[in-house]
Amino acid sequence: MTMEPRSGKDGLSALPGSKGAAATAPYNETFAHAATRTLAANKTHDLGEILVVTGEEPLLIVDDDDGLALTAVHEGKPRLRSACKLLFRHAYQHVSFQVEVEDRTADAHIGLLRHTTLTEVQAFTLHRPKPLRSQEGSRLRHTIDYHAPALDEVQGIVWRGGNLRLSHIHLEP
């Protein structure tokens, strides 16, 4: 099952008061302060500067090699279809984060959302790594580092498709 696309206006309504307002300070999200490790499906979860809008699949905050990560893995089994948005309360010009893709999943789509409209200003497709027999359980890690031009600041991340782990979100005005 896939999540019905939500319009940008629906997403912006989840951002009280600061819709499109430019950030004035850097922000790092490591998911360490989240009140729960399970983010229920079809809900908006307030993590402070970041709101996580889940789709039809719940998300988990799990231990990663070097901290915590957001993923759709449930009880050790990868989900093949996931969809969610991470909305920032403020717009940022520089966005950096890590994504990790396992060999047991489908390709995943990552989009960066423009402030005020939440349309994609940049998109990436992450293909699952092809394992060799000797590399069963391989994982491919990417660092996405995006610097937006003026007036196209980023106000969120959308993730659709295969499972991945998203961590170490660094935002700068």
N, C-alpha and C positions, 0 to 999 in steps of 0.2 A: 504494500500500500504506500502511496505517496501523499505528501502533504499538499493540500491545495495552496497555491501561491496566495500570499496575503499582500494586499496593496501596501504601498509605502505609507499611506495615511494611517492605516491600522497600526503599523509599527511605530509611527511617530506619536500616536496617542498614548503609547506606553511610556513615553518620555515626558513626564510632567515638568512644565516650566522652562526647560532648557533646550527645546527643539532647535537644533542647528547652531546653538551658541558655541562660539570658539572656546576651546580649553585654554586655561592660563598656566597650567602646570603639568609636568609629565606624570604619568600613571603607569604602574606595573601591576598586572593581574597574575597571581600564581594559584588562585583558587583555595588558598590555605585558610581564608576567613569565612568560607561558605558554612552556613548553619547546618547543612545536611550534605551528605555525599551522593544522594539520589535526587535528581531533578525530574519531577513527574511530567508526563506527556501532556501536551496541549495546555501549557500554563506559562506564565511569565514569572521568572525567578529573579528577585532583586539581589544582586551581589555588590551593591554600592554604585560605583561608576559604570558597571556593566550590568545590563539586563539580559538574561538568557531566555529567549522565547523558544520553547521546545515544540516540536511537531508531534507526530503520532507515536514516536518512540521516546521513552524516557532516556535521560542522559545520566551518566555517572561521573563523579570526580574520583579518579583512581590514583594510586601511587605510581609514579613513573621513575625512570632511571635517576632523574635529578630533580625531583619535586612532585607536583601534582599535575594531572592533565584531565581535560574534559573529553569524554568518549561515549560511544553508544554501546560498548560491549556490555553484555548482561550475562552473568554467571559463566564467564569464560567463552561464550559463543559470540562470534562477530555478527552484527546486524548488517544486512546488505543494503538496506534502504533507510536512510535517516535524513532529517531535515531540521535545521534550526537556524535561529538568528542570534547573534550577540550584538546588542545595541549599546552604544556608548552614550552616556548622558550629555557629552560634549563632543564637538567635532575636532578631529586631530589631523594635522598635516603629515605626520610621520607615524606609521604603524608597522610594528615588527612582531612576529610570533613564530612559534615552531609547530609544525605538523608532522606526524609520524603515521605512515601507512604500512599495514601488515600485508603479507602475501595471501592471506585468507579472505580478502574482501574484494569488493568491486571498486571501480574508479570513483573518485570523489571530486566534487566541484566546490571550489572556494571562490566567493565573490566579495569584493570590498564595496561597501555601500556609501554613496555620496550623501552628505548632510542635506537636510531639508526634504529630499525626495526619496531617499533610500533606494535609488536605482544603482545598478552596478557600474562603477567607474573602472574597475579592473577585475578580471576573472582568471582563474587558474584551474586546470584539470590535473589532478594528481592520479597517475596510473599506478595500479598496484605493482609492486616489484615482482619480477618473474623469478621464482626460486629454482635453484639447481638442486639436484638430489641431496647434495651435501650441505645445502643451505636452507633446509626446511625451517619454517618459522622466521624467515628473514623480514626485516623491517627497513623501510626507507624513510629517512628523516630529512625534512626541508626546513630552512628558515626563510620565511617570506618577509621581505623588508621593502616597504612601499613608501615613497615620498610623494604626496599629492601636490599637484599644482595649486596655486592660490585659487580660491573660490570653488574648489572641488575636494574640500577636506572630507575625510572619512568619518562616518558616524556608526559604522558597524561592519560585521562580517556575517555572511550567509554561508551555510554549509549544506550541501545536498549530495545524495548518492551514498557511496560506500563509507564504511567506518574508518575513522582515523582518530588520532589523539591530538588535541590542540592544547598547547601550553605556552607559558612564558610570553604573555601578551605585554608588549611595551608600547606605550602611546606617548607622543610628544606633540605639543602645540606647533 
